[in-house]
Amino acid sequence: MRLFTVDSWVAGAAKPLAWLLLELGPEVAALRWRNSFVEFDGAGDEDVVEAADGVSTWELLRHTTPDVQVVDGRFDGYSGDALVVRLEAVGGESWEVNIARESMADHFLAARPDAVEVFDVVPGAA
């Protein structure tokens, strides 16, 4: 996986999780999401991705509306059993974005030229 970091704030406003998902491109629509821990600033549903098989991207978006900022949390996007994307909010200031698919990484870099690539991480991801 390729690891990128991006600021959570752009032009003085927090960018919601929905915006970050859009920046990953159309492939994100087919993923199922699970989380490890989540802390919201706003009325987000912290139990949204507790289902054993995760939730669809659309269900995730329904529970993390644009007025909700993810302060801390990790969202893992899967295709079947393969981890495709890991999004980790860090203190409400930045996101760590791990992407396994090159096409998705290319789309993300086109949408976020400010992204800083750190290194490959999360061995065994597809």
Secondary structure, DSSP 8 states (H G I E B T S, - for coil): -EEEEEESEETTEE--HHHHHHHT-GGGGG-EEEEEEEEEESS--TTTT-STT-EEHHHHHHHS-TT-EEEEEEEEEEETTEEEEEEEEETTTEEEEEE--HHHHHHHHHH-TT-EEEEE-STT--
